[in-house]
Amino acid sequence: MKIFLSFIFFLISLLHFNSLTRKGLCIAQLTHAVTPPRGWNSYDSFCWTISEEEFLKNAELVSQRLRAHGYEYVVVDYLWYRKKVPGAYTDASGFDVIDEWGRMVPDPDRWPSSKGGKGFSEVAKKVHDMGLKFGIHVMRGISAQAVNANTPILDTSKGTAYFDGGRKWTASDIGMQDRKCAWMPHGFMGVNTKSGAGKAFLRSLYEQYAEWGVDFVKHDCVFGDDLDIEEISFVSEVLRKLSRPIIYSLSPGTSVTPAMAKEISGLVNMYRITGDDWDTWQDVSAHFDVSRDFAAAKMIGSNGLLGKSWPDLDMLPLGWLTDPGSNEGPHRKCNLNFNEQKTQITLWAMAKSPLMFGGDMRQLDDITYNLITNPTVLEINAFSSNNQEFPFVSGSPKSHFSLHSGHTKKVGSSRLKSFNFLSCKETKAKGWSVQAVDQDLDKICWKNSFETRGAPFCLYKRKAWIKSDEEVYTTQYHGKSYLLASRWTSLCVEASPKKRLTSKDSKRGSISPCKMDTNQMWELNINGTLLSSYSGLCATIKTVEDNAIPGGIRSWVATGRRDEVYLAFFNLNQGKTTITTRLSNLAKVLPGVKIGALSKCREVWSHQVCHISRGRSISMDVEAHGATLLVLTRNGA
Ligand SMILES: *[C@@H]1O[C@H](CO)[C@@H](O)[C@H](O)[C@H]1NC(C)=O
C-alpha cells in the first residue's frame, strides 16, 4: 500500500513537474529583454574596422571583467563585410563581400574563421563558450552591390532560387532605389516587403544569422529619419518564428517621438531615441528632454518582441575610443570630464537605457571600470520602477566667480561654433581658405576674425567618393569634398540627397550632431565661399556663447526593490550649483510610497551620508555638468 501510494505521489509530482516546465518554457518565451540589455559594442572604439582577433580579445575581457556585472552581449557594429583596403569607408561602394544570394558575409581577411562559408558561426561559438551572447549590426534592406550584381534570391524553404509567377526573381526586382539609406546612399536601400521575393530575401538573411548563432541584431537605417515600418514589422515576424531567441534592436533614432515609437515598440526589444551619442557635452545634455518624454509616455520597459522594449540612449563612449565615421581603431581618450561621465551614466541608469559600453576593453582604466560597474547604478538600471523626471527642484549658483575664472580660457569647450547659412551671393559668406595639413589632408578654415574669437574653425577635407559608372554622381559631385567636422564642433548639416535643406530649414537651425560625415558634401569656391551641395547655400561660422547651450538643472526619481527612493540631481550649468528639494514633493510623483518614513540618505558617487534637514528638505552642491545620486531609505533598512 505504502509503495502504491508513493507511486501515485510520484505520478502526481511527475505531472506537476511537467506542467511546471511547460509553464516555465512559456515564461521563458515572454521574458526577452526582461531588463535593459547590457553589453559591449565595437563602434565607439573601432568604428567599422574591427578584426576577428580584436573582437575576440575584447569579448574575452568583457567575459572576465564585466560579465559578472550583467554585461552579456558583445556586438560587432557595422560593415563587418567590408574589405579594409584603401578607398573603403562608410559610404564607399563595391568593397563588400556578398555571397551568391546577395547576402553580406564577413570579410575573410578581417574574419579568418568565416572562410569556407562559415560566416560568423566560429566567432559565435567562441563567444558562447565565454558565457556571453553574440550580436551583429545589420543595415536596412539590401546592399547596392547585390542590386548591381543582380544576384538571385534564396528561397530558404526549398534551398533554391526564388521562383514566382513562372520566373526567377533577382535583387534588382526587390531593391527600392528611391528608398536608399539617407546616411549611406551608396551602400543600402530598402526592399519591397510587399513582394514574396522581398520577404524571401529578408528571411534568407535573418535565418542565416540564427544559423550562425547570433543572439542580437542591431538593425540600422529603418528607424527615426529613415523609418520603414514595413521592414521592421516583417523582420520582427521572422525573428519571432525562429527557434533561437534573438534580441531585436533599432538604430539610430534621430527625430524619434513617443508617437513614432508606439508603432514599433511592440515589435522590438530596444530602439534608439537619439542620433549617435559621442563624448561631447552637447551629446550628453541632448538626452535629457527626450528621455523625459519617453518616461512620461510610459515607454520604459513596455511590451516588446516576446518580452519587453527599452528606449535606448545609445552606447557609452567612455574610456579609450576612436572618432565617428573613422577608418581608424581606438587611439584617444574620452573627451568628457569625470563630472560629465557621472552625469551620463546616472541618466542612463535612471532612464533604464540599455547599457552598451563602447570603449576598448584592452585599455579599460579603473575610473571607467568603476563607473560602468557601480552596483547601485546597475541596480537602478535593471530593477528600479516609477522612473521619471522630477520637476520639483530649485537651484542657485554656488559661486559667481567659478563661472568666469578659468572657464573662458578654454575656447574649445566653453564656446561652441555653429554653422549659419546664407546665399552664396552674399559677401559675408566669403572667408574660407585651404590649409594643407599633410600631403593627404587639407583643412578648410573660416577666417580667424574678431567674430570667431580664438582658434580658427576648421573642417577636414576628404575627397568625395564617386563611383565611376554612376554618371549622375560623376558630373554632379565632381571636385566636391566631404568635410569632417573637427572634434569640438562635430556639427553637421541636416541635409542629404533624400532630404534637401531649404533656406527655411536653415533658419530654424538644421544643424545637429553628426550622424555620419557623409551627409556633408561641400565645394570650396575660388572666391572663398563654401557651398553645401545638398542645400545650395553657403556656410559661415558664428560663435554661440555658453548661455546658448541648454543649461539649468534637472532631476529624476525612481523607486527600488526594497522601498528605497532614488533621487538624481543634474547640473547642466557651467558653474557649481546648489540643488534643493523638499521630500514632501516626492509624494506628488510617487503616490503610495511612504515618503514620511524616509530618514536616511546616501550619495552614491561620493559614498557620503547626505543630510535631510529638519524641514525635510535636501540640498546638494552639484559640480558643473555633474550629477549626484541619492539613495533614500527608512531607518533600519
Ligand atoms: C562666389 O562664387 C560662386 C561660384 O562661382 C558664386 O555663385 C557666388 O555668387 C560668388 N559669391 C560672391 C559673394 O562673390
The ligand as an SDF file (V2000), in Angstrom:
LIG
                    3D

 14 14  0  0  0  0  0  0  0  0999 V2000
   31.3030   83.1600  -55.2990 C   0  0  0  0  0  0  0  0  0  0  0  0
   31.4140   82.1890  -56.3290 O   0  0  0  0  0  0  0  0  0  0  0  0
   30.2370   81.4250  -56.5860 C   0  0  0  0  0  0  0  0  0  0  0  0
   30.5760   80.3770  -57.6410 C   0  0  0  0  0  0  0  0  0  0  0  0
   31.1720   80.9540  -58.7350 O   0  0  0  0  0  0  0  0  0  0  0  0
   29.0870   82.3410  -56.9880 C   0  0  0  0  0  0  0  0  0  0  0  0
   27.9080   81.5740  -57.1910 O   0  0  0  0  0  0  0  0  0  0  0  0
   28.8410   83.3440  -55.8700 C   0  0  0  0  0  0  0  0  0  0  0  0
   27.8190   84.2340  -56.2130 O   0  0  0  0  0  0  0  0  0  0  0  0
   30.1250   84.1010  -55.5350 C   0  0  0  0  0  0  0  0  0  0  0  0
   29.8580   84.8970  -54.3570 N   0  0  0  0  0  0  0  0  0  0  0  0
   30.3740   86.1030  -54.1400 C   0  0  0  0  0  0  0  0  0  0  0  0
   29.9640   86.8020  -52.8740 C   0  0  0  0  0  0  0  0  0  0  0  0
   31.1600   86.6200  -54.8890 O   0  0  0  0  0  0  0  0  0  0  0  0
  1  2  1  0
  1 10  1  0
  2  3  1  0
  3  4  1  0
  3  6  1  0
  4  5  1  0
  6  7  1  0
  6  8  1  0
  8  9  1  0
  8 10  1  0
 10 11  1  0
 11 12  1  0
 12 13  1  0
 12 14  2  0
M  END
$$$$
